[in-house]
Amino acid sequence: MRFIWSSVFTGCRKNNYMSEKITDLEIQLTHQQHQLEELNELVYNQQQQIAALTSELRKINEQMQIALPSLVKEAEEEAPPPHY
């Protein structure tokens, strides 16, 4: 009879241990999912900022070419330096 109770008690401890481990893993998964969502939002916002800055830079470059066409030239249009 003692063996039966001992094995039942051991089985309960194993079940509790496994239940706690599963709960811990579920908590970790939930935190990781939350972090992933935050990172996705951060990357999206950064991409939006990059797109806005790229557009703004393009406009500034166009304005400079209109205002100062002789100072802003393409590399092919530039004369070689005098030492060539």
LUMTI-897386 format. One record per residue (C-alpha): residue in three letters; x, y, z. Coordinates in pm, whole numbers, plus 32768, in hexadecimal, padded with zeros to 4 digits. Example, Ala and Ser with C-alpha at 12.3 -4.5 7.8 and 13.67 -1.06 7.14 Angstrom:
REM LUMTI-897386
Ala84CE7E3E830C/Ser85577F9682CA/
END
This chain:
REM LUMTI-897386
Met800080008000/Arg811E80E9804D/Phe81A880C07EEA/Ile805C81267E50/Trp804582687F1A/Ser81AE82B67ED7/Ser8184828D7D60/Val803F83567D67/Phe80ED846D7E27/Thr821684657D38/Gly8127846F7C11/Cys8074859E7CA2/Arg81BE86537CD6/Lys821F860A7B6E/Asn80CD86857AF3/Asn80ED87C57BC0/Tyr824E87F97B42/Met81E387C779D9/Ser80B688A87A0C/Glu819589BB7A98/Lys828A89927978/Ile817089AB7879/Thr80E98AE17929/Asp82458B7E7926/Leu826A8B3477B2/Glu81148BCA7769/Ile81748D057828/Gln82BC8D1F776A/Leu82088CED761E/Thr810F8DFF7674/His82288EF276C9/Gln82E28E9A7588/Gln81A98ECD74B7/His817690207559/Gln82E090827517/Leu82C4900E73AE/Glu818F90E6737B/Glu824692127410/Leu837591D67332/Asn829A91B571FD/Glu81F49301724E/Leu834893A37287/Val83CF9323713A/Tyr8296939B7086/Asn82B394F67121/Gln8423950A70C8/Gln83D894A86F61/Gln82D395BB6F50/Gln83D496B56FD3/Ile84D9963F6ED8/Ala83E096676DBB/Ala838597C66E2F/Leu84F2982C6E53/Thr8548979B6CFD/Ser842F98616C5F/Glu8498999E6D13/Leu8602996F6CA6/Arg8596993D6B3F/Lys84CE9A816B4A/Ile85F19B406BE1/Asn86D99AB96AD5/Glu85E59B2269C3/Gln85C79C7E6A5C/Met87419CA16A6A/Gln87629C3C68FD/Ile86649D46689D/Ala86FC9E56697A/Leu886B9E05693E/Pro88859D396800/Ser89F89D7A67D5/Leu8A519CFB6932/Val89879BBA692E/Lys89ED9ADF680B/Glu89E9997267C2/Ala8B3B98C367D4/Glu8B4098956659/Glu8B0B9A0A6623/Glu8C2F9A716701/Ala8D719AD76658/Pro8EA09A0E66C6/Pro8F819AB367C8/Pro90A19B84673B/His91AD9A866795/Tyr912899866699/
END
